[in-house]
Amino acid sequence: MKLNLSTDMALRIAMLTAPASTRTTVDELAERLDLPRSHVAKVVQRLQRIGVLFTVRGRSGGVAFAEGAERITVGRVVRAFEGEGEVVSCEETGCALRAGCRLRVQLRRAQAAFLAVLDEMPLAELADGPAAALLLTPASGPVARTPAQT
């Protein structure tokens, strides 16, 4: 299962904000992640709606990890951004094999197992230990993009 770009951005924004003791701005996040500001702003809004971030508007405003967000799981964020849909869309394609298909059942099981593993990991653990120091270090340049982003 491949996560969409918004989900990837959401997890990286959570990782950057979790260990920080101060607010950051959408512009700073966009620069640090080398992503378009408009996309980062949309993802920040969605993260706020699910309780991962809190935002303060205005000149001295910014974005920060919300109180209690450390207990939110990676699985919850993935579901919020990916939805609850199945890996394959048998109804949309009108597949003739649908009635006796065994693949769909196995893909559902695999997806459930994938999400179950992510449900075991709280967001706080993504930015815990040695990762915290790295995440808190101001980047001299943008964070490297993943191959899917290039």
Secondary structure, 3 states (H helix, E strand, C coil): CCCCHHHHHHHHHHHHHCCCCCCECHHHHHHHHCCCHHHHHHHHHHHHHCCCEEEECCCCCEEEECCCHHHCEHHHHHHHHHCCCCCCCHHHHCCCCHHHCCHHHHHHHHHHHHHHHHHCCEHHHHCCCHHHHHHHCCCCCCCCCCHHHC
